[in-house]
Amino acid sequence: TYFFLSEGNHAFDLLSGFCTGFGYFFFIVSIINLVKLKVCSPEKLKQDEIEWKDERNVQIMRLAFTIMALVSVFLLAALAVVCLLLGYSTPAWLAIGAIYLELLVFFVAYFILSRRM
């Protein structure tokens, strides 16, 4: 086994708990959607799909994702500054790397979408 996956490692316990919680989340969401599909009428499901794909709702969703992306960049920048002030250089560089990765994803997505539209 790898040295960081030893049985008594606290990080491994945290990671396994995180993955378990993530799996339970998807399981519960799947059960809720399955119950919704069985309980709701086809007309209600069709109306929900029309509302979900409505142009106004799509624009609201895009704006919400834009705001979320901006907030995440500022939070990562604040996290990097706090880590540097506390003397933790590795987490700070990881946060800065995540900001650069988000910037790279933005430019690649912008380039691809601008060519398609």
Backbone torsions as a table, in degrees:
resi	resn	phi	psi	omega
1	THR	NA	162.1	178.4
2	TYR	-77.5	152.9	-175.4
3	PHE	-64.3	-28.3	-178.5
4	PHE	-88.2	-2.7	177.0
5	LEU	-110.0	25.5	178.4
6	SER	-64.9	157.0	-171.8
7	GLU	-64.8	-32.9	-177.6
8	GLY	-92.2	8.3	-175.5
9	ASN	-75.2	128.0	-179.4
10	HIS	-66.9	-36.6	179.8
11	ALA	-63.7	-37.5	178.2
12	PHE	-65.8	-39.0	177.3
13	ASP	-63.4	-41.9	177.4
14	LEU	-64.2	-42.9	-179.4
15	LEU	-65.1	-41.5	179.4
16	SER	-67.6	-36.2	175.7
17	GLY	-66.1	-40.1	177.6
18	PHE	-62.4	-46.5	-179.3
19	CYS	-65.6	-37.9	177.5
20	THR	-64.1	-45.5	177.9
21	GLY	-62.9	-39.9	177.8
22	PHE	-63.1	-42.5	178.6
23	GLY	-64.7	-42.6	177.2
24	TYR	-62.7	-38.2	177.6
25	PHE	-58.0	-50.0	179.9
26	PHE	-65.1	-35.3	178.1
27	PHE	-64.0	-46.4	-179.4
28	ILE	-64.9	-43.1	178.3
29	VAL	-62.3	-40.0	178.0
30	SER	-64.1	-42.2	178.5
31	ILE	-63.2	-43.4	179.6
32	ILE	-62.2	-43.4	179.0
33	ASN	-66.5	-37.7	178.0
34	LEU	-64.0	-43.7	177.9
35	VAL	-63.7	-41.2	179.0
36	LYS	-61.7	-41.5	179.1
37	LEU	-65.2	-34.1	-178.3
38	LYS	-80.7	-32.5	-173.6
39	VAL	-87.6	-42.1	-175.1
40	CYS	-75.5	150.4	177.9
41	SER	-75.2	156.6	178.1
42	PRO	-60.0	-33.6	179.0
43	GLU	-65.5	-42.7	179.0
44	LYS	-64.1	-41.3	178.7
45	LEU	-64.2	-40.2	178.3
46	LYS	-65.2	-41.3	178.5
47	GLN	-64.7	-40.4	177.1
48	ASP	-62.4	-40.2	179.1
49	GLU	-66.2	-39.7	177.8
50	ILE	-63.9	-43.2	178.4
51	GLU	-65.0	-39.0	-179.4
52	TRP	-64.7	-37.3	-177.6
53	LYS	-93.0	6.5	178.5
54	ASP	-62.4	142.6	-175.1
55	GLU	-60.0	-38.8	179.4
56	ARG	-64.2	-44.8	179.2
57	ASN	-65.4	-35.7	177.5
58	VAL	-64.3	-42.9	178.6
59	GLN	-65.6	-39.5	177.3
60	ILE	-63.0	-41.9	179.5
61	MET	-64.0	-43.2	178.9
62	ARG	-63.3	-41.6	178.7
63	LEU	-64.9	-40.6	178.7
64	ALA	-63.6	-41.7	177.3
65	PHE	-65.6	-36.5	177.5
66	THR	-63.3	-46.0	178.9
67	ILE	-63.0	-41.8	178.9
68	MET	-61.7	-41.7	179.9
69	ALA	-64.6	-42.5	178.7
70	LEU	-63.9	-43.4	179.5
71	VAL	-64.0	-39.4	-179.9
72	SER	-66.0	-37.1	177.2
73	VAL	-64.3	-45.7	179.7
74	PHE	-65.8	-37.0	177.2
75	LEU	-66.2	-40.7	177.7
76	LEU	-65.6	-38.9	177.3
77	ALA	-64.2	-43.4	177.9
78	ALA	-63.9	-39.9	177.4
79	LEU	-62.1	-41.4	178.8
80	ALA	-63.7	-42.3	179.7
81	VAL	-64.9	-44.6	179.8
82	VAL	-62.4	-43.1	179.3
83	CYS	-64.0	-40.3	177.6
84	LEU	-65.4	-39.8	178.9
85	LEU	-65.8	-31.7	179.0
86	LEU	-85.3	-5.7	178.2
87	GLY	89.3	12.6	177.6
88	TYR	-96.6	93.2	-174.3
89	SER	-78.1	-35.1	-177.8
90	THR	-64.6	-49.7	176.7
91	PRO	-62.6	-33.1	178.9
92	ALA	-65.0	-44.2	178.9
93	TRP	-67.9	-32.1	175.0
94	LEU	-65.2	-41.6	178.1
95	ALA	-66.1	-41.5	177.3
96	ILE	-64.6	-39.9	176.2
97	GLY	-62.2	-37.8	177.7
98	ALA	-65.3	-37.2	177.3
99	ILE	-64.3	-44.9	178.0
100	TYR	-63.8	-36.5	177.5
101	LEU	-65.0	-42.1	176.3
102	GLU	-61.9	-39.5	178.0
103	LEU	-64.5	-42.3	177.6
104	LEU	-63.2	-44.0	178.5
105	VAL	-61.9	-40.2	178.3
106	PHE	-60.0	-49.5	-177.2
107	PHE	-67.3	-37.4	176.8
108	VAL	-65.4	-44.9	178.5
109	ALA	-63.9	-41.2	178.8
110	TYR	-62.0	-43.3	179.6
111	PHE	-63.4	-46.0	-178.8
112	ILE	-66.0	-45.5	-178.5
113	LEU	-68.5	-34.6	179.5
114	SER	-68.8	-28.2	176.8
115	ARG	-76.6	-30.4	-179.3
116	ARG	-80.0	-31.6	-173.0
117	MET	-99.2	NA	NA
